[in-house]
């Protein structure tokens, strides 16, 4: 449920930005230092990091014939990768130009 709401909010913001003719510079100016935006996208990253690895584990077991243990380790590694890279991106946008 959290991920679905985050996706809808993200899409609405993107449509608003594109229709408003905002440049990347203007978007970064609005997001730089904005705790609410950083908090929202951090939540979005964490929701993705929970959701995507679950599907990956199923795919690993059903399509690639991984054992349950190996599929779980693959999913955990992927979750960690998503958290690290996603929060790094959030931090970069929050601190843009600083």
C-alpha positions as CSV (number, residue, x, y, z in Angstrom):
1,X,0.0,0.0,0.0
2,X,2.8,2.4,0.9
3,X,4.6,1.7,-2.4
4,X,1.4,2.3,-4.4
5,X,0.8,5.7,-2.8
6,X,4.5,6.7,-3.3
7,X,4.3,5.7,-7.0
8,X,1.1,7.8,-7.4
9,X,2.5,10.8,-5.7
10,X,5.8,10.5,-7.6
11,X,3.9,10.4,-11.0
12,X,1.7,13.4,-10.0
13,X,4.8,15.4,-9.1
14,X,6.5,14.4,-12.4
15,X,3.5,15.4,-14.4
16,X,3.3,18.7,-12.6
17,X,7.0,19.4,-13.2
18,X,6.9,18.5,-16.9
19,X,3.7,20.4,-17.6
20,X,5.0,23.4,-15.6
21,X,8.1,23.4,-17.8
22,X,10.5,23.1,-14.9
23,X,14.1,22.5,-15.7
24,X,16.3,20.1,-13.8
25,X,17.9,23.1,-12.2
26,X,14.5,24.4,-11.0
27,X,13.6,21.0,-9.7
28,X,16.8,20.7,-7.7
29,X,16.4,24.2,-6.4
30,X,13.0,23.2,-5.0
31,X,14.2,19.9,-3.5
32,X,17.6,21.0,-2.1
33,X,17.4,21.0,1.7
34,X,13.7,20.0,1.7
35,X,13.3,17.6,4.5
36,X,9.8,16.6,3.5
37,X,10.9,15.6,0.0
38,X,13.9,13.7,1.3
39,X,11.6,11.9,3.8
40,X,9.1,11.0,1.2
41,X,11.7,9.6,-1.2
42,X,13.5,7.8,1.6
43,X,10.2,6.1,2.4
44,X,9.8,5.3,-1.3
45,X,13.2,3.8,-1.5
46,X,12.5,1.6,1.6
47,X,9.2,0.5,0.2
48,X,10.9,-0.5,-3.1
49,X,13.6,-2.3,-1.1
50,X,10.9,-4.4,0.6
51,X,8.8,-5.1,-2.5
52,X,11.3,-5.8,-5.3
53,X,13.4,-8.4,-3.6
54,X,10.3,-10.5,-2.7
55,X,9.5,-10.8,-6.4
56,X,13.2,-11.5,-7.2
57,X,13.3,-14.3,-4.8
58,X,10.2,-15.9,-6.4
59,X,11.8,-15.5,-9.9
60,X,15.0,-17.0,-8.7
61,X,13.3,-20.0,-7.3
62,X,10.8,-20.6,-10.1
63,X,12.7,-19.6,-13.2
64,X,16.4,-20.1,-12.3
65,X,15.9,-23.1,-10.0
66,X,17.7,-21.5,-7.0
67,X,17.3,-23.2,-3.6
68,X,15.2,-21.3,-1.1
69,X,18.3,-20.4,0.8
70,X,20.1,-19.0,-2.2
71,X,17.0,-17.1,-3.4
72,X,16.8,-15.6,0.1
73,X,20.4,-14.5,0.0
74,X,20.0,-13.0,-3.5
75,X,16.9,-11.1,-2.3
76,X,18.7,-9.8,0.8
77,X,21.7,-8.7,-1.3
78,X,19.4,-6.9,-3.8
79,X,17.4,-5.3,-1.0
80,X,20.7,-3.9,0.5
81,X,21.8,-2.7,-2.9
82,X,18.5,-0.9,-3.4
83,X,18.7,0.8,0.0
84,X,22.3,1.9,-0.4
85,X,21.9,3.3,-3.9
86,X,18.4,4.7,-3.3
87,X,19.3,6.6,-0.1
88,X,22.5,7.8,-1.7
89,X,20.4,9.3,-4.6
90,X,18.0,10.9,-2.1
91,X,21.0,12.4,-0.2
92,X,22.5,13.7,-3.4
93,X,19.3,15.4,-4.4
94,X,18.8,16.8,-0.8
95,X,22.4,18.1,-0.8
96,X,22.4,19.2,-4.5
97,X,24.8,22.0,-5.1
98,X,25.8,22.3,-1.4
